[in-house]
């Protein structure tokens, strides 16, 4: 596969809940020009803290269309954001699309069957993983590249791969058919998050189209 001629593979930065609002805001402002989407995935933060974080990012010039709110549809609606991501056990995507058709929604999936079902019910893209061993899923076997390939070549919606993806294995993920790569620890546990984000550029800067949920 010639990556120079490849489609644009989008880079999704997914927060991991390990920083304070202030720390996270600082990191996201540093990397926001080097990623396509920023997923606010802060399960352990109070809603007001998540609102504070997102508002600070918007006020600092981060484009609203670059922000994706994980699970908290209420916060997305409150702040006028149009991108949401639903966990596998989250609210049904079909109900969300019925009530709020203007929202663009991705769904986390872990099997080909899950991905096909999410597509049928109206998901704009699916996030499949975890692809490789990752600290966020201790003791769980990774899905692997073959499973990713099966999903990417079966579902018609864009597939974003997640789980243990680093610059050294990102090319394999792209070659398996992923339209986007989602990164957590490789960015948010890095000594230099901006340098880490830029280390993925050889993969995700190309022509054509990726997930484009906006």
N, C-alpha and C positions, 0 to 999 in steps of 0.2 A: 504493500500500500504506500503510495507516495503522499506523505502528509502535506506537502506543498500544494497538491492539487485536491486535497480532501475538503469535505464540507467543514464549515465552521463548527468546532466542538466547544460548547460553552462550559465555562468554569463557574461552578456554584460553590460559594463559601458558606458553610453551614456552621453556625455557632454551636459551641458544645457546653455552655452553661458554667464554665470554669472561671470566668472573670467577673469582676464587678461591672456595673453599668459604665463607670468612668473608664476602666481599663478596656472594655470591649469597644466603646465608642472610639477610643484612640486608635485601636487596631483597625477597626473597620474604615475609619477615615484614611488610614495609611494605604489600605489595599483596595479601596473601592474602585479605583480606576483600572485595576489589574484583574478584576473579576467581572463576570457578566451579571451575576445575581448574588444577593446576600440574603441568606435564609436566617431569620431570627428564630432560633430554636432554643428557648430559655425556659425549660420545664419547671425549674425550681425558683424562678423569680416571680414576685408578686406582679399582678397585672399592671399596677401603676408604675413599676420599675421598667416593664417592657415598653409601656407608652412613653415613659421618659426617654428611654434609649432611642426609640424610633424617631421621636420628635426631635431629639438632639441631632440625629443623622440628617433628617430632612432640613432642619434649620442650618446645618453646616454645608448644604449643597448636594447631598447624595440624592440622585434622581429617585422619585417615588417608584418609577417603573422597575428599578433595580432591586427593590426590597420585596421580600417574600416572607409572610408571617406564617410560622408553623403552628398549626392547630387552632390558634386563637383567632377565629373568624371575626369575633366581636371586636377585637382590637383593630383588625384590618379595616372593618367597616367604619369604626370610630374615627380612624385617621385618614380615611379616604384612599386606602391602598387597594389595588386590584389583583394582587398575586397572593395566593394562599397555598399552603401545602398541608395535606391531611395525612396523619399517621395511619398505619394499616388498621388500627382499632378506633380511628377517629369517626367523626360524623359521616354519614353516607354521602358520597360525592354527588349522587343523583339528586338527593334532597337539596343539597347546596346549590346545584346548578338550576334546579327548578325555582328556588326562591331568589337566588342572586345570579342570574345568567351573565351579568357583566363581569363576575369574578372569574379569573383564570386559576384553575386548581390542579395541582399535581397530587399524586397519591403514592405513598410508600408501599411497595409490594415485595414479596419474598419468593414467589413461585411464578411460573409461566401462567398457571391458572389464575392466580391473583391479578396478574398484569392484563390478561384478556378480559377479566371481569371488570376491572377498573376502566379499561378502554370502552367497553360496552356501556358502562354507566355514565360516561361523559368526562372522564379525566382528560385534561389537556396534555399531560405527560405522565409517565410513571417513573418513580425512582426505585431502582432495583439493587438489592444488596443483602448482606454485605459480600463484596466480591473477594476480598482477601482478609486474612486474619487481622483483627483490629482490637485495640484495647477497650473500645466502647462495647464490644460484644464478647466478653471473656467466656471461654468454654464452649462457644457456639462455632460449629464448623462453617467455614466460608462457602458461599454458593459457587464461586469459581468462574472462570472465563467461559467454559462451555455452556453453563447455565445462562450467563449473560448473552452469549451469542444466540442461544435459542430464543430468548425473549426479544432481543433486538431485531431478529430476522422474522419474527412471527407477528408481533403487534405492529399496528400502523402508527400509533402515537410515538413521539420521541421517547427514548429511554435514557435516563440519567443514571449512571452507575455510581455507587457509593460503597465505602468500606475499605480501609487500608490502602487507598490510592495515593501514590507518591510519584514524583517525576520519573523514577526509574521503571515504574510499571504502567504508567499512564498510557504509553503508546500501545501496549497490549490491549488495554481496555478500549481504546479507540478502534483498533483493528478488529475487535470483537463486535463492533457495531454500535457502540454507545454514541448518542447524540450530544451527551454532556457528561462531565465528571463532577462529582460533589466531593468536597474535601473538608474535613474537620481538623483532626490532630495535626496533619501536615502543615496547616496554616496556624492554628490557634495554640499549638504547643511549640511552635518554632521560635528560635531565638530572635529571628528577624522575619516577621510575618510578610512584610512587603517583598523581601528577597525571595521568600518561599513562594509567594503568589506568582512572581515573575518567572520562577523556574518552571512553571507549567506552560509558558507561552509557546514553546516549541510544539506543543500538542494542540492547544486550543485556538491558535490564530491561523485561520485559513479562510477559504472562500465558501460561499454557499450559506446554508442555514442550519441552525441547531434547534434547540428546544423552543426558543422564542415564545414564552408564555405570555408576553405582553404585546 
